[in-house]
């Protein structure tokens, strides 16, 4: 199976981003020409507190996570066919909602509903900062300036992009990990998008064998000061990396870079088995 089979699906991210952008533009449209800053903040707060908005946020989160779950299950079924472990993986998929996958699925819906519901509040905070910048530049009547409204839309669009990219990757990674744990596959290969935008710490992780139960600290491994700590592939903000579960060990090439106990070591197959046990 090609590596990209485990990657977060771009069409899911695109749909999520589109919905969040529409939300941001709807919120921005509520700014009238003569609103003072406090009026804008009050309007945004009222949107956030409204029952229809909360219901919409939950529905969007449910659709997003369900689509991700379906793609994840499809990828695992493909992996099952190629690995010779078809029956055990299929059995796990049939009882998905009874194990870790079902638990993580429900958690992801709640988490994403909260992120969506926080958009008006986050936008309100950013508008206060934007208003301060306008005031420093001598623009006192900022609410009358069409530029200000465009800037608000720009803020909402960038926030939508960040949420969609981060949460799509995190949801995919979380469901892959949950399914891997349910089927007894602790090891995975860290994969990046392999383009120029990959950060230094993640470029160092590309192709490394890792364990879901022992996440690496990518920034620490390249001596970058960070509070991100330890995390698995795809589980940090604005990250496009993903975990490729090791289902068929004979496909792994040796020697291989292995991350364990916070260190990356080049190991032969024999060294790996001596430390972690026999592999099939």
C-alpha positions in Angstrom: 0.0 0.0 0.0 1.4 3.4 -0.9 2.2 5.6 2.1 -0.4 8.2 1.2 -3.2 5.7 2.0 -2.9 6.7 5.7 -2.7 10.4 5.1 -5.6 12.7 6.2 -7.9 13.2 3.2 -7.6 16.6 1.6 -11.3 16.6 0.5 -12.4 16.3 4.1 -10.1 19.1 5.2 -11.4 21.3 2.3 -15.1 20.7 3.3 -14.3 21.5 6.9 -12.4 24.7 6.0 -15.2 25.8 3.6 -17.8 25.4 6.4 -15.7 27.3 8.9 -15.0 30.1 6.3 -18.7 30.5 5.7 -19.2 30.7 9.5 -16.5 33.4 9.7 -18.0 35.4 6.9 -21.5 35.1 8.5 -20.1 36.5 11.8 -18.3 39.3 10.0 -21.5 40.2 8.1 -23.1 41.1 11.4 -20.8 44.1 11.8 -22.7 47.2 10.8 -21.2 50.4 9.6 -21.6 52.3 12.8 -21.0 49.6 15.4 -18.5 50.4 18.2 -16.0 47.8 19.2 -18.2 46.9 22.2 -21.2 46.4 19.9 -19.2 44.0 17.7 -18.1 42.0 20.7 -21.7 41.8 22.1 -23.0 40.5 18.7 -20.3 37.9 18.5 -21.0 36.8 22.1 -24.8 36.5 21.3 -24.0 34.3 18.3 -21.8 32.0 20.4 -24.5 31.6 23.0 -27.4 31.0 20.6 -28.9 27.5 20.6 -29.1 27.3 16.7 -25.4 28.0 16.5 -24.5 25.3 19.1 -26.7 22.8 17.2 -25.0 23.7 13.9 -21.6 23.4 15.4 -22.4 19.9 16.8 -23.8 18.8 13.4 -20.7 20.0 11.5 -18.4 18.3 14.0 -20.4 15.1 13.7 -20.3 15.1 9.9 -16.6 15.9 9.9 -15.6 13.1 12.3 -17.9 10.6 10.7 -16.4 11.2 7.3 -12.9 10.8 8.8 -14.0 7.5 10.5 -15.3 6.1 7.3 -12.1 6.9 5.4 -10.1 5.4 8.2 -12.1 2.2 8.1 -11.7 2.0 4.3 -7.9 2.3 4.6 -7.8 -0.4 7.3 -9.8 -2.7 5.1 -7.4 -2.2 2.3 -4.5 -2.9 4.7 -6.2 -6.1 5.8 -6.4 -7.4 2.3 -2.7 -6.8 1.6 -1.4 -8.0 4.9 -2.8 -11.5 5.3 -4.4 -10.4 8.6 -7.7 -9.7 7.0 -10.0 -11.7 9.3 -8.6 -10.2 12.6 -8.7 -6.6 11.3 -12.2 -7.1 9.8 -13.4 -8.5 13.1 -12.1 -5.4 14.8 -13.7 -3.1 12.3 -17.1 -4.8 12.7 -17.0 -3.9 16.4 -15.4 -0.5 16.0 -17.8 1.4 18.2 -17.4 -1.0 21.1 -13.7 -0.3 21.6 -11.2 2.5 21.6 -12.3 3.7 18.1 -15.9 4.3 19.3 -14.7 6.1 22.4 -12.3 8.3 20.4 -15.0 9.0 17.8 -17.3 10.4 20.4 -14.5 12.4 22.1 -13.5 13.9 18.7 -17.1 15.1 18.0 -17.2 16.8 21.4 -13.8 18.4 20.9 -14.5 19.7 17.4 -17.9 21.0 18.5 -16.1 23.1 21.1 -13.5 24.4 18.6 -16.3 25.5 16.3 -18.3 27.1 19.1 -15.1 29.0 20.1 -14.8 30.7 16.7 -16.8 33.9 17.6 -14.9 34.3 20.8 -11.5 33.8 19.1 -12.5 36.2 16.3 -13.6 38.8 18.9 -10.1 38.6 20.6 -8.4 39.1 17.2 -10.6 42.0 16.4 -9.6 43.8 19.6 -6.0 43.4 18.6 -6.8 44.6 15.0 -8.7 47.6 16.4 -5.7 48.5 18.5 -3.4 48.4 15.5 -5.8 50.6 13.5 -5.9 53.1 16.4 -2.1 53.2 16.6 -2.1 54.1 12.9 -4.5 57.0 13.4 -7.6 55.3 12.1 -10.1 56.2 14.8 -13.4 55.5 12.9 -12.4 51.9 12.1 -15.9 50.6 12.0 -16.7 52.9 9.1 -13.7 51.7 7.1 -14.5 48.9 4.6 -10.9 47.8 5.0 -11.6 46.8 8.6 -14.4 44.5 7.6 -12.2 42.9 4.9 -9.5 42.5 7.6 -12.0 40.7 9.9 -12.9 38.3 7.0 -9.2 37.7 6.5 -8.7 36.9 10.1 -11.7 34.4 10.0 -10.3 32.8 6.9 -6.9 32.2 8.3 -8.4 30.8 11.5 -10.6 28.5 9.5 -7.6 27.2 7.6 -5.6 26.5 10.8 -8.5 24.7 12.5 -9.3 22.6 9.5 -5.7 21.5 8.8 -4.9 20.8 12.5 -8.1 19.0 13.4 -8.3 17.0 10.2 -4.8 15.7 10.9 -5.5 15.1 14.6 -8.7 13.3 13.9 -7.2 11.0 11.3 -4.2 10.3 13.6 -6.4 9.7 16.6 -8.6 7.2 14.8 -5.7 5.4 13.2 -4.1 5.0 16.6 -7.3 3.8 18.2 -7.8 1.2 15.5 -4.1 0.2 15.8 -4.5 -0.3 19.5 -7.7 -2.3 19.0 -5.8 -4.6 16.6 -2.6 -4.8 18.6 -0.4 -2.8 16.2 1.7 -0.5 18.4 4.4 0.4 15.8 4.1 2.9 13.0 6.3 4.8 10.6 6.3 8.6 10.8 5.5 10.1 7.4 5.7 13.7 6.4 4.2 15.5 3.3 7.8 15.6 2.0 7.6 19.2 0.7 9.5 22.4 1.5 7.0 23.4 4.2 7.9 20.5 6.5 9.4 21.9 9.7 12.9 20.8 10.7 11.8 18.7 13.6 9.4 16.7 11.5 11.8 16.3 8.6 14.0 14.5 11.1 11.2 12.1 12.0 10.4 11.1 8.4 10.6 7.4 8.0 11.4 6.7 11.7 9.8 3.7 13.4 7.8 4.9 16.4 5.4 3.4 18.9 2.0 4.9 19.7 2.6 4.0 23.3 5.9 5.8 23.4 5.5 9.1 21.5 8.6 11.0 20.4 9.5 14.6 21.3 10.5 15.8 17.8 11.6 19.3 18.8 13.8 18.0 21.6 15.5 15.5 19.2 16.8 18.4 17.1 17.5 20.7 20.1 14.6 23.1 19.4 13.1 24.8 22.5 9.4 24.0 22.5 6.5 23.3 24.9 4.9 20.8 22.5 6.5 17.9 24.3 5.8 14.3 23.2 3.3 13.5 20.5 2.6 11.1 17.7 2.6 12.0 14.0 -0.2 14.5 13.1 -0.9 15.5 16.6 0.4 19.1 16.8 -0.9 22.4 15.4 -0.8 22.9 11.6 0.9 19.5 11.0 0.4 17.4 7.9 2.4 14.4 9.0 0.7 11.0 9.5 1.3 7.6 11.0 1.6 4.6 8.8 0.9 1.5 11.0 3.3 -1.4 10.6 1.0 -4.2 9.7 3.4 -6.3 7.6 6.9 -6.4 9.1 8.5 -7.9 6.0 7.9 -4.6 4.2 10.1 -2.8 6.6 13.7 -2.3 5.3 16.6 -2.9 7.6 18.7 -1.3 9.1 16.1 1.2 10.2 15.9 4.4 12.3 14.0 3.6 15.5 12.7 6.0 18.1 12.3 4.7 21.6 12.9 6.2 25.1 13.3 9.6 23.6 16.2 8.7 21.3 16.5 7.8 17.6 18.9 4.8 16.9 19.8 3.0 13.7 19.0 -0.6 14.3 19.4 -3.9 12.4 16.5 -6.3 12.4 18.4 -8.5 14.9 19.1 -5.5 17.2 15.4 -4.5 17.0 14.2 -8.0 17.9 16.7 -8.3 20.8 15.3 -5.2 22.3 11.6 -5.4 21.4 10.9 -9.0 20.8 10.3 -11.1 17.7 8.5 -9.7 14.7 6.5 -11.5 12.0 
